[in-house]
Amino acid sequence: MDKISLTKKIQASVLTRNIQLGSLNYLPTPLKIDLNKTLQGALIFYQQNLLKGTLKVLNEREIFLNKEPGMIKFLKGDLVLIIIPQNKIKYIFQTTVEEVLPDGYKLKILNPRHDKRLTLNTSVPVFISYINHSLFLNFIQNEYYLIRNSNFSLEKASELDDLQFYDLVFDEKNQIDEEFKKAINTYQIMGEMVDISSGGVCIKTYNIVQIPENVHLFHTKFEISVQNKSIKAGLLCHLRNTRFEEINTFLHMAFLLPFKPEVWKRIEEILEPLTK
């Protein structure tokens, strides 16, 4: 189980606006004046690793990454995140290695909705709990840790009938926070899963939902049954977007801890019968 600082995770994912863009042209005008200079301050992420490298603009949809001594070697098709931090906003470009060249890599900027979303042909109820403002403040003012408790393993995934993924919050004494337990055992919203990806879930409610302004963190609980297996989850999320259609509300939630690629691949395989 990975133990992650909840405070740092909230600051990076919830308190900072993450804006995903599909082209360098969509950056604010001040940042477009000298794109190569802007890219000098960019962060390069690959499989949770922070890399050093020199980025150059080829055109509005392509970036060149110079090879550096000791740099991880990329393969064609690998996903690389380019992040440009600006105060409390991060501009994020999801790119793929389009071409491997002797002196570097040509990266192609993808559409922000590149992550494959699975739409299931069955109804999956989702229960959403608010993490109240006082508890949220406590999380960012004190030392708390986020752990994803799971019985999943790559070796035994096919043998398990009941896969479980639960986000737990521990205090500095390594005890599960009591207020957190109370919060996730009650729910304020019930909806239905529209789609799910490795990074988040879209939930449809059959009424108009207005999220209180002081609620920034949520807990979503759901169970997906497929043939003789089930996937049970209780995950911490933050709200990326809200959309209204007639009397329905669509809540686009991002997982605070996205599923790792190798884990999500196995989940996709299990859910395949529900996506045909």
C-alpha positions in Angstrom: 0.0 0.0 0.0 1.3 3.4 -1.0 1.3 6.0 1.8 0.8 9.5 0.5 0.7 12.9 2.2 -3.0 13.9 2.0 -2.1 17.5 2.6 0.2 17.6 -0.4 -2.2 15.7 -2.6 -5.1 18.1 -1.8 -2.8 21.1 -2.5 -1.8 19.7 -5.8 -5.1 18.3 -7.0 -7.9 20.2 -5.3 -6.7 23.7 -4.3 -4.8 24.1 -7.5 -6.8 24.4 -10.7 -5.7 21.8 -13.2 -6.6 22.9 -16.7 -6.1 20.3 -19.4 -5.4 21.7 -22.9 -5.3 20.1 -26.3 -3.1 22.7 -28.0 -0.4 25.2 -27.1 -2.7 27.8 -28.8 -5.1 27.6 -25.9 -2.6 28.9 -23.4 -3.2 32.5 -22.1 -1.8 35.2 -24.4 1.1 36.2 -22.0 2.4 32.6 -22.0 2.2 32.3 -25.8 4.5 35.3 -26.5 7.6 33.1 -26.2 6.4 29.4 -26.0 9.9 28.0 -25.8 10.7 30.2 -22.8 7.4 29.1 -21.2 8.3 25.5 -21.7 11.6 26.0 -19.8 9.6 26.1 -16.6 7.5 23.1 -17.5 7.5 19.9 -15.4 7.8 16.5 -17.2 6.1 13.5 -15.7 6.3 9.9 -16.9 4.9 7.0 -14.9 4.9 9.0 -11.6 8.6 10.1 -12.3 9.6 13.7 -12.5 12.1 14.1 -15.3 14.5 16.8 -16.4 14.7 17.7 -20.0 14.7 20.5 -22.6 11.4 21.1 -24.4 11.0 22.9 -27.7 7.9 23.8 -29.7 7.5 22.2 -33.1 4.0 23.5 -33.7 0.8 24.1 -31.7 0.2 20.3 -31.3 3.8 18.9 -31.1 6.7 19.3 -28.7 10.2 18.0 -29.0 12.0 16.6 -25.9 15.8 16.5 -26.1 17.5 13.3 -24.9 19.5 13.9 -21.7 22.3 11.7 -20.2 20.6 9.2 -17.8 17.1 10.0 -19.0 14.6 7.2 -19.1 14.2 5.7 -22.6 10.7 6.2 -24.1 9.0 4.0 -26.5 6.7 5.1 -29.3 3.2 5.4 -27.8 4.3 6.1 -24.2 2.3 8.7 -22.4 4.1 11.8 -21.0 2.6 14.7 -19.1 3.8 18.2 -19.6 2.8 20.6 -16.8 3.2 24.4 -16.9 2.6 25.8 -13.3 1.4 29.3 -13.0 0.5 30.5 -9.4 -2.6 28.5 -8.4 -3.2 27.2 -12.0 -1.5 24.2 -13.7 -1.8 23.9 -17.5 -1.6 20.3 -18.4 -0.8 18.7 -21.7 -1.2 15.0 -22.1 1.2 13.8 -24.8 2.2 10.6 -26.5 5.6 9.7 -27.9 4.9 10.1 -31.6 8.4 9.4 -32.9 11.7 8.3 -31.4 14.7 10.2 -33.0 18.4 10.0 -32.3 18.5 13.2 -30.4 15.1 13.1 -28.7 11.4 12.5 -28.9 8.6 14.0 -30.8 5.6 14.4 -28.5 2.1 14.8 -29.8 -0.5 16.7 -27.6 -3.6 14.6 -27.2 -7.2 15.6 -26.7 -7.9 16.2 -23.0 -10.5 13.4 -23.1 -7.9 10.9 -24.3 -8.3 8.6 -21.3 -10.5 5.7 -22.3 -13.9 5.9 -20.6 -15.9 2.8 -20.1 -19.6 3.0 -20.5 -21.2 0.0 -18.9 -24.4 -1.6 -20.1 -25.8 -2.1 -16.6 -27.0 0.3 -13.9 -24.4 1.0 -11.2 -25.6 3.1 -8.2 -23.1 5.5 -6.8 -23.3 7.1 -3.3 -21.5 10.4 -2.8 -20.5 11.7 0.6 -19.4 15.2 1.4 -16.2 15.7 3.3 -17.4 18.7 5.4 -15.4 21.9 5.4 -14.1 21.6 9.0 -12.7 18.1 8.3 -11.3 19.3 4.9 -9.5 22.2 6.7 -8.2 19.7 9.3 -6.7 17.6 6.5 -4.7 20.5 5.0 -3.6 22.1 8.4 -2.4 18.9 10.0 -0.4 15.8 9.0 -2.7 13.1 7.4 -1.9 10.3 5.0 -3.9 8.8 2.2 -3.7 5.0 1.6 -5.5 2.9 -0.9 -6.4 -0.3 0.8 -6.9 -3.1 -1.7 -6.9 -6.9 -2.0 -5.8 -6.6 -5.6 -2.5 -8.1 -6.9 -1.5 -8.6 -10.5 -0.7 -12.2 -9.9 -4.1 -13.1 -8.3 -6.5 -10.7 -10.1 -8.0 -13.5 -12.1 -8.5 -15.7 -9.1 -10.3 -13.0 -6.9 -14.1 -13.0 -7.1 -14.4 -9.8 -5.0 -11.9 -7.0 -5.8 -11.8 -4.1 -3.3 -10.3 -0.6 -3.5 -10.9 1.7 -0.5 -9.2 5.1 0.2 -8.5 5.5 3.9 -7.2 8.5 5.8 -4.8 8.0 8.6 -3.6 10.5 11.2 0.0 11.0 12.4 -0.5 8.1 14.9 -1.4 5.7 12.0 -5.0 5.5 13.1 -8.0 5.9 10.7 -9.5 9.3 11.4 -12.8 8.9 13.3 -14.4 11.9 11.6 -13.5 10.5 8.2 -15.2 7.2 9.1 -18.3 9.1 10.1 -18.3 11.2 6.9 -18.1 8.2 4.5 -20.8 6.2 6.3 -23.4 8.7 5.4 -24.2 10.1 1.9 -25.8 13.2 0.6 -26.2 12.3 -3.1 -27.2 9.1 -4.9 -26.7 8.8 -8.6 -25.9 6.4 -11.4 -22.6 5.8 -13.1 -22.4 7.2 -16.6 -18.8 6.1 -17.4 -15.6 5.4 -15.6 -11.9 5.7 -16.4 -8.6 5.2 -14.6 -8.7 8.8 -13.5 -12.4 9.4 -12.6 -16.1 8.8 -12.9 -19.1 10.6 -14.3 -22.2 10.3 -12.2 -25.8 11.2 -13.3 -28.4 12.3 -10.7 -32.1 12.5 -11.6 -32.5 15.8 -9.9 -30.8 19.2 -9.8 -27.8 19.1 -7.4 -26.2 22.2 -6.1 -22.9 21.5 -4.4 -22.2 23.8 -1.4 -19.4 26.2 -2.1 -17.3 25.1 0.9 -17.3 21.4 -0.1 -14.2 20.5 -2.1 -13.6 16.8 -1.3 -15.9 13.9 -1.9 -16.1 10.2 -1.2 -17.8 8.0 -3.9 -18.9 4.4 -3.1 -20.0 1.9 -5.8 -20.1 -1.8 -6.6 -19.9 -3.2 -10.1 -21.1 -6.8 -10.6 -19.9 -8.6 -13.7 -20.6 -12.3 -14.2 -19.2 -14.1 -11.1 -17.0 -11.1 -10.0 -17.6 -7.8 -8.3 -15.5 -4.6 -8.0 -16.2 -2.7 -4.8 -14.8 0.8 -4.3 -14.9 3.7 -1.9 -12.7 6.5 -3.4 -11.8 10.1 -2.5 -12.6 12.5 -5.4 -12.7 16.1 -6.3 -15.2 17.7 -8.6 -13.9 18.7 -12.0 -17.1 19.9 -13.6 -20.9 20.0 -13.2 -23.3 19.8 -16.1 -27.1 20.2 -16.1 -29.5 18.7 -18.7 -33.1 19.4 -18.0 -33.7 18.0 -14.4 -30.6 15.9 -14.4 -27.1 16.8 -13.0 -23.9 15.3 -14.3 -21.0 15.3 -11.9 -17.5 14.7 -13.3 -15.4 13.4 -10.5 -11.6 13.0 -10.5 -10.1 10.3 -8.3 -7.6 11.8 -5.8 -5.5 8.7 -6.6 -5.9 7.5 -10.2 -5.6 3.8 -10.8 -2.1 2.7 -11.9 -2.0 1.7 -15.5 -1.2 -2.0 -14.8 -4.1 -2.1 -12.3 -6.6 -0.4 -14.6 -5.7 -2.8 -17.5 -6.8 -5.7 -15.3 -10.0 -3.8 -14.3 -10.8 -3.2 -18.0 -10.4 -6.9 -18.7 -12.8 -7.8 -15.9 -15.4 -5.2 -17.1 -15.1 -6.1 -20.8 -18.4 -8.2 -20.7 -20.3 -5.1 -19.6 -18.9 -2.9 -22.4 -19.9 -5.0 -25.4 
